[in-house]
Amino acid sequence: MDENAPNSSTAGNGDKLPLRWALILTISTAVGIGTGLVGGLVAGVGLGFLCAGFLHTVLPGDKR
């Protein structure tokens, strides 16, 4: 096996979570938990997924 091959499971390889994904995960999780506390688990998970999908569509993508 090539030792220079990229390995995503290697800890500390310098890869960082892009800001776009950090925002999507943070906001959709907060919305899902908030809704889940008020409306129940199914509503919270559903709205969290909808929020994540919306943010994935609206936020600008990676320029690479």
C-alpha positions as CSV (number, residue, x, y, z in Angstrom):
1,M,0.0,0.0,0.0
2,D,1.3,3.5,-0.9
3,E,2.1,5.5,2.2
4,N,1.5,8.7,0.3
5,A,-2.1,7.8,-0.6
6,P,-4.8,10.0,0.9
7,N,-6.6,8.4,3.8
8,S,-9.7,10.1,5.2
9,S,-9.6,8.0,8.3
10,T,-6.2,9.2,9.4
11,A,-6.6,11.6,12.3
12,G,-4.8,14.9,12.2
13,N,-4.3,14.9,8.4
14,G,-5.1,18.7,8.3
15,D,-8.5,18.4,6.6
16,K,-10.9,20.8,8.0
17,L,-14.7,20.9,7.8
18,P,-15.6,23.6,5.3
19,L,-17.4,26.6,6.8
20,R,-20.4,25.9,4.5
21,W,-20.9,22.5,6.0
22,A,-20.3,23.7,9.5
23,L,-23.1,26.3,9.1
24,I,-25.5,23.7,7.6
25,L,-24.9,21.2,10.3
26,T,-25.1,23.7,13.2
27,I,-28.2,25.6,12.0
28,S,-30.2,22.6,11.0
29,T,-29.3,20.8,14.2
30,A,-30.4,23.8,16.3
31,V,-33.7,24.1,14.3
32,G,-34.3,20.3,14.6
33,I,-33.7,20.3,18.4
34,G,-35.8,23.4,18.9
35,T,-38.7,22.0,16.9
36,G,-38.3,18.5,18.5
37,L,-38.7,20.0,22.0
38,V,-41.9,21.7,21.0
39,G,-43.4,19.4,18.4
40,G,-41.9,16.0,19.0
41,L,-39.1,13.9,17.5
42,V,-40.6,13.3,14.0
43,A,-41.3,17.0,13.5
44,G,-37.8,17.9,14.7
45,V,-36.0,15.5,12.5
46,G,-38.1,16.4,9.5
47,L,-37.7,20.1,9.9
48,G,-34.0,19.6,10.5
49,F,-33.6,17.7,7.2
50,L,-35.7,20.4,5.4
51,C,-33.5,23.2,6.8
52,A,-30.3,21.3,5.9
53,G,-31.6,20.8,2.3
54,F,-32.6,24.4,2.0
55,L,-29.2,25.7,3.3
56,H,-27.4,23.3,1.0
57,T,-29.2,24.8,-1.9
58,V,-28.9,28.5,-0.8
59,L,-25.3,28.7,0.6
60,P,-22.6,29.3,-1.9
61,G,-20.6,26.2,-2.9
62,D,-16.9,25.4,-2.9
63,K,-14.9,27.3,-5.6
64,R,-12.6,24.3,-6.4
